[in-house]
Amino acid sequence: MPRLSAGERREQLAEAAIRVMIRDGVAKTTTRAVVTEAGVPLGAFHYCFRSKEELFQTVIERIMERNLPPAGLAHPEGATPFEKVRAILRAYWEQVRARPDEHLVTYEVTQYALRRPGLADLARRQYRHYLDVNRAHLESMARAAGLVWTVDTAVLARHGLGVLDGLTLTWLIDRDDEQALAALDEYARYLASVAAPRS
């Protein structure tokens, strides 16, 4: 077995945990199942993570990171604020459509944590992380599109999280691409309405 750094081993175990969660469900994702999937001894888990809760938090962050739209999305000359925002949101949506099972896992982790005594803080940290990432993404989106928001970004991040979270869950249930894109475009129109050109 090749010798990996602690960071590389954490990555290996997090990816193994995602595969186990997708295949068997979050409730059946034990540390033993994860190390078996990764092909490493049980001691490797305790070397990299203090608890299963910490592993779950890492899984949530990994899924979130790879589902963000690509940085530096180019916009055609003369594109309107709506067209710029829509392009960025649609790039995000392509990431959702490419990895539906991972998104399903994130909802399952939330429900699992809320129903387990002592794990509710995991769900709170999960959604705080989502808010932080959504806020940073809104700021990045505004920079990329040459815009500024006229609404406080903390409020805009919470609003956007509610929209995208609900839209993603609805799509996971019905897989209606046409309606999902129409709803996403409505959200883009809203964002364009609270954006102003950067001076």
C-alpha positions, -999 to +999 in steps of 0.1 A: +000+000+000+015+034-010+024+057+019+000+087+019+001+119+038-026+126+064-043+149+040-043+124+012-056+097+035-084+120+047-093+126+010-093+088+004-115+081+033-139+110+025-143+097-011-149+061+002-175+075+026-193+092-002-194+059-022-207+040+008-234+066+015-246+066-021-247+028-022-259+019+013-274+051+028-261+074+055-275+053+084-254+023+073-222+042+068-201+029+097-164+036+101-158-001+094-177+001+061-157+032+051-123+017+058-133-015+040-143+005+010-111+025+011-090-007+016-072+006+047-070-006+083-094+008+109-065+026+126-062+049+095-096+063+102-087+073+138-055+088+125-074+111+102-107+118+119-116+124+156-151+110+150-176+099+124-192+133+128-160+150+116-160+126+086-196+135+078-187+172+079-158+166+056-181+147+032-205+176+031-177+201+024-162+179-004-196+176-021-203+213-018-168+223-032-171+202-063-206+213-071-197+250-073-197+264-108-164+268-125-145+300-116-139+327-142-169+319-164-165+341-195-195+363-206-201+374-241-195+411-249-226+432-241-243+405-220-270+418-197-269+413-159-296+387-163-277+368-189-245+369-169-262+357-137-282+330-156-250+317-172-234+313-138-265+297-122-269+273-152-232+263-148-240+255-111-271+235-122-250+213-146-230+203-116-262+193-098-274+172-128-240+156-131-240+143-095-276+137-083-266+109-059-242+131-040-269+158-035-292+132-022-266+122+003-264+158+016-301+158+024-299+124+040-270+135+062-291+165+074-321+143+083-298+117+100-281+143+121-313+160+132-327+126+144-297+116+164-292+130+199-259+149+200-256+152+162-279+181+156-249+205+157-237+187+125-268+198+107-263+234+120-227+234+109-237+220+075-261+248+068-238+275+083-212+262+058-238+264+030-246+300+039-209+309+040-202+293+007-234+308-009-224+343+003-188+339-010-203+326-043-226+356-046-196+379-041-176+360-067-206+360-091-209+398-087-172+403-094-173+380-124-204+397-139-192+433-130-221+438-107-228+449-071-257+437-050-282+462-037-294+438-010-272+428+020-253+397+009-261+378+042-298+381+034-293+373-002-273+342+007-300+329+030-327+336+003-306+320-024-299+289-002-336+285+003-343+288-035-315+265-046-319+239-018-356+236-025-351+236-063-325+208-060-346+187-037-377+191-060-356+181-090-342+151-072-378+139-067-393+146-101-363+151-125-382+177-144-354+195-162-376+219-181-394+232-149-361+233-130-344+255-156-375+277-157-374+282-120-337+288-121-342+315-147-368+332-124-342+332-097-317+347-122-342+375-130-346+382-093-309+385-088-305+407-119-332+430-103-311+435-072-279+440-090-263+473-103-233+478-126-201+480-107-187+516-111 
